[in-house]
């Protein structure tokens, strides 16, 4: 399944699909990651890009 784990809708979709297939989830391990950073690395990121990277790579959306 493909879902945007940086958005509440994407997290909700994953939560629904996991519940449908497996029932209640006792543990969820976040292994999503990636980067949209330019070749110059983190120093080249503006604030919006920095927050986008954090949302995808480390924070995810825990409110599901």
mmCIF file of the N, C-alpha and C atoms, coordinates in Angstrom:
data_MODEL
# 
_entry.id   MODEL 
# 
loop_
_atom_site.group_PDB 
_atom_site.id 
_atom_site.type_symbol 
_atom_site.label_atom_id 
_atom_site.label_alt_id 
_atom_site.label_comp_id 
_atom_site.label_asym_id 
_atom_site.label_entity_id 
_atom_site.label_seq_id 
_atom_site.pdbx_PDB_ins_code 
_atom_site.Cartn_x 
_atom_site.Cartn_y 
_atom_site.Cartn_z 
_atom_site.occupancy 
_atom_site.B_iso_or_equiv 
_atom_site.pdbx_formal_charge 
_atom_site.auth_seq_id 
_atom_site.auth_comp_id 
_atom_site.auth_asym_id 
_atom_site.auth_atom_id 
_atom_site.pdbx_PDB_model_num 
ATOM 1   N N  . UNK A 1 1  ? 0.834  -1.157 0.000  1.00 0.00 ? 1  UNK A N  1 
ATOM 2   C CA . UNK A 1 1  ? 0.000  0.000  0.000  1.00 0.00 ? 1  UNK A CA 1 
ATOM 3   C C  . UNK A 1 1  ? 0.887  1.229  0.000  1.00 0.00 ? 1  UNK A C  1 
ATOM 4   N N  . UNK A 1 2  ? 0.477  2.236  -0.704 1.00 0.00 ? 2  UNK A N  1 
ATOM 5   C CA . UNK A 1 2  ? 1.202  3.505  -0.735 1.00 0.00 ? 2  UNK A CA 1 
ATOM 6   C C  . UNK A 1 2  ? 0.393  4.536  0.037  1.00 0.00 ? 2  UNK A C  1 
ATOM 7   N N  . UNK A 1 3  ? 1.072  5.277  0.908  1.00 0.00 ? 3  UNK A N  1 
ATOM 8   C CA . UNK A 1 3  ? 0.400  6.323  1.674  1.00 0.00 ? 3  UNK A CA 1 
ATOM 9   C C  . UNK A 1 3  ? 1.413  7.386  2.065  1.00 0.00 ? 3  UNK A C  1 
ATOM 10  N N  . UNK A 1 4  ? 0.951  8.612  2.142  1.00 0.00 ? 4  UNK A N  1 
ATOM 11  C CA . UNK A 1 4  ? 1.786  9.725  2.577  1.00 0.00 ? 4  UNK A CA 1 
ATOM 12  C C  . UNK A 1 4  ? 1.724  9.803  4.092  1.00 0.00 ? 4  UNK A C  1 
ATOM 13  N N  . UNK A 1 5  ? 2.764  9.323  4.761  1.00 0.00 ? 5  UNK A N  1 
ATOM 14  C CA . UNK A 1 5  ? 2.774  9.286  6.218  1.00 0.00 ? 5  UNK A CA 1 
ATOM 15  C C  . UNK A 1 5  ? 3.087  10.629 6.851  1.00 0.00 ? 5  UNK A C  1 
ATOM 16  N N  . UNK A 1 6  ? 3.234  11.662 6.043  1.00 0.00 ? 6  UNK A N  1 
ATOM 17  C CA . UNK A 1 6  ? 3.403  12.999 6.597  1.00 0.00 ? 6  UNK A CA 1 
ATOM 18  C C  . UNK A 1 6  ? 2.063  13.721 6.694  1.00 0.00 ? 6  UNK A C  1 
ATOM 19  N N  . UNK A 1 7  ? 0.981  13.074 6.272  1.00 0.00 ? 7  UNK A N  1 
ATOM 20  C CA . UNK A 1 7  ? -0.337 13.700 6.338  1.00 0.00 ? 7  UNK A CA 1 
ATOM 21  C C  . UNK A 1 7  ? -1.271 12.882 7.223  1.00 0.00 ? 7  UNK A C  1 
ATOM 22  N N  . UNK A 1 8  ? -2.175 13.552 7.912  1.00 0.00 ? 8  UNK A N  1 
ATOM 23  C CA . UNK A 1 8  ? -3.156 12.815 8.725  1.00 0.00 ? 8  UNK A CA 1 
ATOM 24  C C  . UNK A 1 8  ? -3.993 11.839 7.895  1.00 0.00 ? 8  UNK A C  1 
ATOM 25  N N  . UNK A 1 9  ? -4.352 12.207 6.665  1.00 0.00 ? 9  UNK A N  1 
ATOM 26  C CA . UNK A 1 9  ? -5.130 11.300 5.818  1.00 0.00 ? 9  UNK A CA 1 
ATOM 27  C C  . UNK A 1 9  ? -4.356 10.035 5.484  1.00 0.00 ? 9  UNK A C  1 
ATOM 28  N N  . UNK A 1 10 ? -3.065 10.184 5.193  1.00 0.00 ? 10 UNK A N  1 
ATOM 29  C CA . UNK A 1 10 ? -2.233 9.021  4.890  1.00 0.00 ? 10 UNK A CA 1 
ATOM 30  C C  . UNK A 1 10 ? -2.092 8.097  6.076  1.00 0.00 ? 10 UNK A C  1 
ATOM 31  N N  . UNK A 1 11 ? -1.886 8.657  7.243  1.00 0.00 ? 11 UNK A N  1 
ATOM 32  C CA . UNK A 1 11 ? -1.774 7.845  8.457  1.00 0.00 ? 11 UNK A CA 1 
ATOM 33  C C  . UNK A 1 11 ? -3.104 7.158  8.753  1.00 0.00 ? 11 UNK A C  1 
ATOM 34  N N  . UNK A 1 12 ? -4.196 7.874  8.543  1.00 0.00 ? 12 UNK A N  1 
ATOM 35  C CA . UNK A 1 12 ? -5.508 7.269  8.744  1.00 0.00 ? 12 UNK A CA 1 
ATOM 36  C C  . UNK A 1 12 ? -5.743 6.096  7.815  1.00 0.00 ? 12 UNK A C  1 
ATOM 37  N N  . UNK A 1 13 ? -5.315 6.227  6.564  1.00 0.00 ? 13 UNK A N  1 
ATOM 38  C CA . UNK A 1 13 ? -5.453 5.135  5.597  1.00 0.00 ? 13 UNK A CA 1 
ATOM 39  C C  . UNK A 1 13 ? -4.681 3.902  6.063  1.00 0.00 ? 13 UNK A C  1 
ATOM 40  N N  . UNK A 1 14 ? -3.448 4.096  6.481  1.00 0.00 ? 14 UNK A N  1 
ATOM 41  C CA . UNK A 1 14 ? -2.648 2.961  6.954  1.00 0.00 ? 14 UNK A CA 1 
ATOM 42  C C  . UNK A 1 14 ? -3.298 2.326  8.177  1.00 0.00 ? 14 UNK A C  1 
ATOM 43  N N  . UNK A 1 15 ? -3.753 3.151  9.094  1.00 0.00 ? 15 UNK A N  1 
ATOM 44  C CA . UNK A 1 15 ? -4.402 2.643  10.304 1.00 0.00 ? 15 UNK A CA 1 
ATOM 45  C C  . UNK A 1 15 ? -5.632 1.803  9.961  1.00 0.00 ? 15 UNK A C  1 
ATOM 46  N N  . UNK A 1 16 ? -6.447 2.301  9.046  1.00 0.00 ? 16 UNK A N  1 
ATOM 47  C CA . UNK A 1 16 ? -7.636 1.550  8.627  1.00 0.00 ? 16 UNK A CA 1 
ATOM 48  C C  . UNK A 1 16 ? -7.271 0.224  7.990  1.00 0.00 ? 16 UNK A C  1 
ATOM 49  N N  . UNK A 1 17 ? -6.306 0.240  7.085  1.00 0.00 ? 17 UNK A N  1 
ATOM 50  C CA . UNK A 1 17 ? -5.926 -0.989 6.380  1.00 0.00 ? 17 UNK A CA 1 
ATOM 51  C C  . UNK A 1 17 ? -5.319 -2.020 7.341  1.00 0.00 ? 17 UNK A C  1 
ATOM 52  N N  . UNK A 1 18 ? -4.500 -1.559 8.283  1.00 0.00 ? 18 UNK A N  1 
ATOM 53  C CA . UNK A 1 18 ? -3.916 -2.488 9.265  1.00 0.00 ? 18 UNK A CA 1 
ATOM 54  C C  . UNK A 1 18 ? -5.024 -3.102 10.113 1.00 0.00 ? 18 UNK A C  1 
ATOM 55  N N  . UNK A 1 19 ? -5.964 -2.278 10.552 1.00 0.00 ? 19 UNK A N  1 
ATOM 56  C CA . UNK A 1 19 ? -7.077 -2.785 11.361 1.00 0.00 ? 19 UNK A CA 1 
ATOM 57  C C  . UNK A 1 19 ? -7.923 -3.792 10.595 1.00 0.00 ? 19 UNK A C  1 
ATOM 58  N N  . UNK A 1 20 ? -8.193 -3.503 9.317  1.00 0.00 ? 20 UNK A N  1 
ATOM 59  C CA . UNK A 1 20 ? -8.974 -4.418 8.495  1.00 0.00 ? 20 UNK A CA 1 
ATOM 60  C C  . UNK A 1 20 ? -8.285 -5.760 8.330  1.00 0.00 ? 20 UNK A C  1 
ATOM 61  N N  . UNK A 1 21 ? -6.978 -5.720 8.124  1.00 0.00 ? 21 UNK A N  1 
ATOM 62  C CA . UNK A 1 21 ? -6.247 -6.954 7.827  1.00 0.00 ? 21 UNK A CA 1 
ATOM 63  C C  . UNK A 1 21 ? -5.846 -7.738 9.065  1.00 0.00 ? 21 UNK A C  1 
ATOM 64  N N  . UNK A 1 22 ? -5.422 -7.036 10.130 1.00 0.00 ? 22 UNK A N  1 
ATOM 65  C CA . UNK A 1 22 ? -4.843 -7.719 11.286 1.00 0.00 ? 22 UNK A CA 1 
ATOM 66  C C  . UNK A 1 22 ? -5.619 -7.528 12.579 1.00 0.00 ? 22 UNK A C  1 
ATOM 67  N N  . UNK A 1 23 ? -6.629 -6.686 12.577 1.00 0.00 ? 23 UNK A N  1 
ATOM 68  C CA . UNK A 1 23 ? -7.300 -6.358 13.834 1.00 0.00 ? 23 UNK A CA 1 
ATOM 69  C C  . UNK A 1 23 ? -6.519 -5.265 14.552 1.00 0.00 ? 23 UNK A C  1 
ATOM 70  N N  . UNK A 1 24 ? -6.582 -5.294 15.855 1.00 0.00 ? 24 UNK A N  1 
ATOM 71  C CA . UNK A 1 24 ? -5.919 -4.263 16.654 1.00 0.00 ? 24 UNK A CA 1 
ATOM 72  C C  . UNK A 1 24 ? -4.407 -4.356 16.542 1.00 0.00 ? 24 UNK A C  1 
ATOM 73  N N  . UNK A 1 25 ? -3.762 -3.208 16.363 1.00 0.00 ? 25 UNK A N  1 
ATOM 74  C CA . UNK A 1 25 ? -2.291 -3.173 16.318 1.00 0.00 ? 25 UNK A CA 1 
ATOM 75  C C  . UNK A 1 25 ? -1.776 -2.780 17.697 1.00 0.00 ? 25 UNK A C  1 
ATOM 76  N N  . UNK A 1 26 ? -0.954 -3.620 18.284 1.00 0.00 ? 26 UNK A N  1 
ATOM 77  C CA . UNK A 1 26 ? -0.371 -3.320 19.591 1.00 0.00 ? 26 UNK A CA 1 
ATOM 78  C C  . UNK A 1 26 ? 0.906  -2.504 19.460 1.00 0.00 ? 26 UNK A C  1 
ATOM 79  N N  . UNK A 1 27 ? 1.616  -2.695 18.355 1.00 0.00 ? 27 UNK A N  1 
ATOM 80  C CA . UNK A 1 27 ? 2.886  -2.001 18.149 1.00 0.00 ? 27 UNK A CA 1 
ATOM 81  C C  . UNK A 1 27 ? 2.967  -1.604 16.673 1.00 0.00 ? 27 UNK A C  1 
ATOM 82  N N  . UNK A 1 28 ? 3.452  -0.389 16.430 1.00 0.00 ? 28 UNK A N  1 
ATOM 83  C CA . UNK A 1 28 ? 3.686  0.064  15.061 1.00 0.00 ? 28 UNK A CA 1 
ATOM 84  C C  . UNK A 1 28 ? 5.099  0.617  15.002 1.00 0.00 ? 28 UNK A C  1 
ATOM 85  N N  . UNK A 1 29 ? 5.880  0.096  14.086 1.00 0.00 ? 29 UNK A N  1 
ATOM 86  C CA . UNK A 1 29 ? 7.256  0.561  13.912 1.00 0.00 ? 29 UNK A CA 1 
ATOM 87  C C  . UNK A 1 29 ? 7.307  1.427  12.664 1.00 0.00 ? 29 UNK A C  1 
ATOM 88  N N  . UNK A 1 30 ? 7.732  2.642  12.827 1.00 0.00 ? 30 UNK A N  1 
ATOM 89  C CA . UNK A 1 30 ? 7.802  3.619  11.734 1.00 0.00 ? 30 UNK A CA 1 
ATOM 90  C C  . UNK A 1 30 ? 9.131  3.417  11.012 1.00 0.00 ? 30 UNK A C  1 
ATOM 91  N N  . UNK A 1 31 ? 9.086  2.962  9.780  1.00 0.00 ? 31 UNK A N  1 
ATOM 92  C CA . UNK A 1 31 ? 10.314 2.758  8.997  1.00 0.00 ? 31 UNK A CA 1 
ATOM 93  C C  . UNK A 1 31 ? 10.286 3.536  7.688  1.00 0.00 ? 31 UNK A C  1 
ATOM 94  N N  . UNK A 1 32 ? 9.385  4.511  7.595  1.00 0.00 ? 32 UNK A N  1 
ATOM 95  C CA . UNK A 1 32 ? 9.346  5.340  6.396  1.00 0.00 ? 32 UNK A CA 1 
ATOM 96  C C  . UNK A 1 32 ? 10.538 6.282  6.415  1.00 0.00 ? 32 UNK A C  1 
ATOM 97  N N  . UNK A 1 33 ? 11.020 6.611  5.278  1.00 0.00 ? 33 UNK A N  1 
ATOM 98  C CA . UNK A 1 33 ? 12.130 7.548  5.209  1.00 0.00 ? 33 UNK A CA 1 
ATOM 99  C C  . UNK A 1 33 ? 12.394 7.956  3.786  1.00 0.00 ? 33 UNK A C  1 
ATOM 100 N N  . UNK A 1 34 ? 13.339 8.779  3.623  1.00 0.00 ? 34 UNK A N  1 
ATOM 101 C CA . UNK A 1 34 ? 13.676 9.272  2.306  1.00 0.00 ? 34 UNK A CA 1 
ATOM 102 C C  . UNK A 1 34 ? 14.197 10.677 2.431  1.00 0.00 ? 34 UNK A C  1 
ATOM 103 N N  . UNK A 1 35 ? 14.402 11.308 1.327  1.00 0.00 ? 35 UNK A N  1 
ATOM 104 C CA . UNK A 1 35 ? 14.886 12.673 1.364  1.00 0.00 ? 35 UNK A CA 1 
ATOM 105 C C  . UNK A 1 35 ? 14.551 13.379 0.066  1.00 0.00 ? 35 UNK A C  1 
ATOM 106 N N  . UNK A 1 36 ? 14.169 14.632 0.213  1.00 0.00 ? 36 UNK A N  1 
ATOM 107 C CA . UNK A 1 36 ? 13.962 15.494 -0.939 1.00 0.00 ? 36 UNK A CA 1 
ATOM 108 C C  . UNK A 1 36 ? 15.037 16.572 -0.960 1.00 0.00 ? 36 UNK A C  1 
ATOM 109 N N  . UNK A 1 37 ? 16.035 16.429 -0.106 1.00 0.00 ? 37 UNK A N  1 
ATOM 110 C CA . UNK A 1 37 ? 17.063 17.457 0.061  1.00 0.00 ? 37 UNK A CA 1 
ATOM 111 C C  . UNK A 1 37 ? 17.877 17.637 -1.220 1.00 0.00 ? 37 UNK A C  1 
ATOM 112 N N  . UNK A 1 38 ? 18.266 18.872 -1.496 1.00 0.00 ? 38 UNK A N  1 
ATOM 113 C CA . UNK A 1 38 ? 19.128 19.113 -2.651 1.00 0.00 ? 38 UNK A CA 1 
ATOM 114 C C  . UNK A 1 38 ? 20.524 18.547 -2.408 1.00 0.00 ? 38 UNK A C  1 
ATOM 115 N N  . UNK A 1 39 ? 21.317 18.513 -3.434 1.00 0.00 ? 39 UNK A N  1 
ATOM 116 C CA . UNK A 1 39 ? 22.657 17.931 -3.343 1.00 0.00 ? 39 UNK A CA 1 
ATOM 117 C C  . UNK A 1 39 ? 23.537 18.618 -2.304 1.00 0.00 ? 39 UNK A C  1 
ATOM 118 N N  . UNK A 1 40 ? 23.229 19.855 -1.948 1.00 0.00 ? 40 UNK A N  1 
ATOM 119 C CA . UNK A 1 40 ? 24.034 20.565 -0.964 1.00 0.00 ? 40 UNK A CA 1 
ATOM 120 C C  . UNK A 1 40 ? 23.739 20.137 0.472  1.00 0.00 ? 40 UNK A C  1 
ATOM 121 N N  . UNK A 1 41 ? 22.820 19.196 0.648  1.00 0.00 ? 41 UNK A N  1 
ATOM 122 C CA . UNK A 1 41 ? 22.535 18.670 1.979  1.00 0.00 ? 41 UNK A CA 1 
ATOM 123 C C  . UNK A 1 41 ? 21.674 19.588 2.829  1.00 0.00 ? 41 UNK A C  1 
ATOM 124 N N  . UNK A 1 42 ? 21.630 19.278 4.130  1.00 0.00 ? 42 UNK A N  1 
ATOM 125 C CA . UNK A 1 42 ? 20.714 19.975 5.016  1.00 0.00 ? 42 UNK A CA 1 
ATOM 126 C C  . UNK A 1 42 ? 20.965 21.475 5.107  1.00 0.00 ? 42 UNK A C  1 
ATOM 127 N N  . UNK A 1 43 ? 22.174 21.918 4.909  1.00 0.00 ? 43 UNK A N  1 
ATOM 128 C CA . UNK A 1 43 ? 22.483 23.341 5.016  1.00 0.00 ? 43 UNK A CA 1 
ATOM 129 C C  . UNK A 1 43 ? 21.774 24.158 3.930  1.00 0.00 ? 43 UNK A C  1 
ATOM 130 N N  . UNK A 1 44 ? 21.375 23.514 2.846  1.00 0.00 ? 44 UNK A N  1 
ATOM 131 C CA . UNK A 1 44 ? 20.706 24.217 1.751  1.00 0.00 ? 44 UNK A CA 1 
ATOM 132 C C  . UNK A 1 44 ? 19.189 24.273 1.926  1.00 0.00 ? 44 UNK A C  1 
ATOM 133 N N  . UNK A 1 45 ? 18.667 23.628 2.964  1.00 0.00 ? 45 UNK A N  1 
ATOM 134 C CA . UNK A 1 45 ? 17.225 23.579 3.153  1.00 0.00 ? 45 UNK A CA 1 
ATOM 135 C C  . UNK A 1 45 ? 16.688 24.868 3.757  1.00 0.00 ? 45 UNK A C  1 
ATOM 136 N N  . UNK A 1 46 ? 15.547 25.339 3.238  1.00 0.00 ? 46 UNK A N  1 
ATOM 137 C CA . UNK A 1 46 ? 14.859 26.428 3.919  1.00 0.00 ? 46 UNK A CA 1 
ATOM 138 C C  . UNK A 1 46 ? 13.976 25.806 5.005  1.00 0.00 ? 46 UNK A C  1 
ATOM 139 N N  . UNK A 1 47 ? 13.292 26.624 5.780  1.00 0.00 ? 47 UNK A N  1 
ATOM 140 C CA . UNK A 1 47 ? 12.507 26.117 6.913  1.00 0.00 ? 47 UNK A CA 1 
ATOM 141 C C  . UNK A 1 47 ? 11.431 25.125 6.479  1.00 0.00 ? 47 UNK A C  1 
ATOM 142 N N  . UNK A 1 48 ? 10.714 25.434 5.408  1.00 0.00 ? 48 UNK A N  1 
ATOM 143 C CA . UNK A 1 48 ? 9.651  24.538 4.943  1.00 0.00 ? 48 UNK A CA 1 
ATOM 144 C C  . UNK A 1 48 ? 10.208 23.180 4.517  1.00 0.00 ? 48 UNK A C  1 
ATOM 145 N N  . UNK A 1 49 ? 11.311 23.185 3.791  1.00 0.00 ? 49 UNK A N  1 
ATOM 146 C CA . UNK A 1 49 ? 11.929 21.928 3.358  1.00 0.00 ? 49 UNK A CA 1 
ATOM 147 C C  . UNK A 1 49 ? 12.459 21.148 4.553  1.00 0.00 ? 49 UNK A C  1 
ATOM 148 N N  . UNK A 1 50 ? 13.016 21.859 5.529  1.00 0.00 ? 50 UNK A N  1 
ATOM 149 C CA . UNK A 1 50 ? 13.529 21.211 6.747  1.00 0.00 ? 50 UNK A CA 1 
ATOM 150 C C  . UNK A 1 50 ? 12.392 20.498 7.473  1.00 0.00 ? 50 UNK A C  1 
ATOM 151 N N  . UNK A 1 51 ? 11.246 21.169 7.625  1.00 0.00 ? 51 UNK A N  1 
ATOM 152 C CA . UNK A 1 51 ? 10.102 20.559 8.303  1.00 0.00 ? 51 UNK A CA 1 
ATOM 153 C C  . UNK A 1 51 ? 9.566  19.361 7.523  1.00 0.00 ? 51 UNK A C  1 
ATOM 154 N N  . UNK A 1 52 ? 9.575  19.439 6.200  1.00 0.00 ? 52 UNK A N  1 
ATOM 155 C CA . UNK A 1 52 ? 9.142  18.325 5.363  1.00 0.00 ? 52 UNK A CA 1 
ATOM 156 C C  . UNK A 1 52 ? 10.043 17.111 5.569  1.00 0.00 ? 52 UNK A C  1 
ATOM 157 N N  . UNK A 1 53 ? 11.343 17.326 5.603  1.00 0.00 ? 53 UNK A N  1 
ATOM 158 C CA . UNK A 1 53 ? 12.287 16.232 5.835  1.00 0.00 ? 53 UNK A CA 1 
ATOM 159 C C  . UNK A 1 53 ? 12.071 15.595 7.207  1.00 0.00 ? 53 UNK A C  1 
ATOM 160 N N  . UNK A 1 54 ? 11.890 16.421 8.220  1.00 0.00 ? 54 UNK A N  1 
ATOM 161 C CA . UNK A 1 54 ? 11.647 15.898 9.569  1.00 0.00 ? 54 UNK A CA 1 
ATOM 162 C C  . UNK A 1 54 ? 10.350 15.103 9.635  1.00 0.00 ? 54 UNK A C  1 
ATOM 163 N N  . UNK A 1 55 ? 9.319  15.623 8.991  1.00 0.00 ? 55 UNK A N  1 
ATOM 164 C CA . UNK A 1 55 ? 8.019  14.931 9.013  1.00 0.00 ? 55 UNK A CA 1 
ATOM 165 C C  . UNK A 1 55 ? 8.102  13.546 8.406  1.00 0.00 ? 55 UNK A C  1 
ATOM 166 N N  . UNK A 1 56 ? 8.835  13.411 7.336  1.00 0.00 ? 56 UNK A N  1 
ATOM 167 C CA . UNK A 1 56 ? 8.949  12.118 6.670  1.00 0.00 ? 56 UNK A CA 1 
ATOM 168 C C  . UNK A 1 56 ? 9.924  11.189 7.377  1.00 0.00 ? 56 UNK A C  1 
ATOM 169 N N  . UNK A 1 57 ? 11.086 11.672 7.703  1.00 0.00 ? 57 UNK A N  1 
ATOM 170 C CA . UNK A 1 57 ? 12.159 10.801 8.156  1.00 0.00 ? 57 UNK A CA 1 
ATOM 171 C C  . UNK A 1 57 ? 12.149 10.466 9.637  1.00 0.00 ? 57 UNK A C  1 
ATOM 172 N N  . UNK A 1 58 ? 11.621 11.335 10.465 1.00 0.00 ? 58 UNK A N  1 
ATOM 173 C CA . UNK A 1 58 ? 11.711 11.031 11.886 1.00 0.00 ? 58 UNK A CA 1 
ATOM 174 C C  . UNK A 1 58 ? 10.400 11.144 12.624 1.00 0.00 ? 58 UNK A C  1 
ATOM 175 N N  . UNK A 1 59 ? 9.612  12.125 12.336 1.00 0.00 ? 59 UNK A N  1 
ATOM 176 C CA . UNK A 1 59 ? 8.430  12.359 13.157 1.00 0.00 ? 59 UNK A CA 1 
ATOM 177 C C  . UNK A 1 59 ? 7.232  11.533 12.715 1.00 0.00 ? 59 UNK A C  1 
ATOM 178 N N  . UNK A 1 60 ? 6.975  11.459 11.424 1.00 0.00 ? 60 UNK A N  1 
ATOM 179 C CA . UNK A 1 60 ? 5.745  10.808 10.969 1.00 0.00 ? 60 UNK A CA 1 
ATOM 180 C C  . UNK A 1 60 ? 4.569  11.560 11.546 1.00 0.00 ? 60 UNK A C  1 
ATOM 181 N N  . UNK A 1 61 ? 3.440  10.924 11.645 1.00 0.00 ? 61 UNK A N  1 
ATOM 182 C CA . UNK A 1 61 ? 2.248  11.533 12.243 1.00 0.00 ? 61 UNK A CA 1 
ATOM 183 C C  . UNK A 1 61 ? 1.694  10.581 13.284 1.00 0.00 ? 61 UNK A C  1 
ATOM 184 N N  . UNK A 1 62 ? 2.031  10.753 14.547 1.00 0.00 ? 62 UNK A N  1 
ATOM 185 C CA . UNK A 1 62 ? 1.610  9.802  15.570 1.00 0.00 ? 62 UNK A CA 1 
ATOM 186 C C  . UNK A 1 62 ? 0.172  9.903  16.004 1.00 0.00 ? 62 UNK A C  1 
ATOM 187 N N  . UNK A 1 63 ? -0.618 10.816 15.452 1.00 0.00 ? 63 UNK A N  1 
ATOM 188 C CA . UNK A 1 63 ? -1.959 11.021 15.971 1.00 0.00 ? 63 UNK A CA 1 
ATOM 189 C C  . UNK A 1 63 ? -2.991 9.996  15.523 1.00 0.00 ? 63 UNK A C  1 
ATOM 190 N N  . UNK A 1 64 ? -2.599 8.997  14.746 1.00 0.00 ? 64 UNK A N  1 
ATOM 191 C CA . UNK A 1 64 ? -3.572 8.011  14.267 1.00 0.00 ? 64 UNK A CA 1 
ATOM 192 C C  . UNK A 1 64 ? -4.071 7.128  15.389 1.00 0.00 ? 64 UNK A C  1 
# 
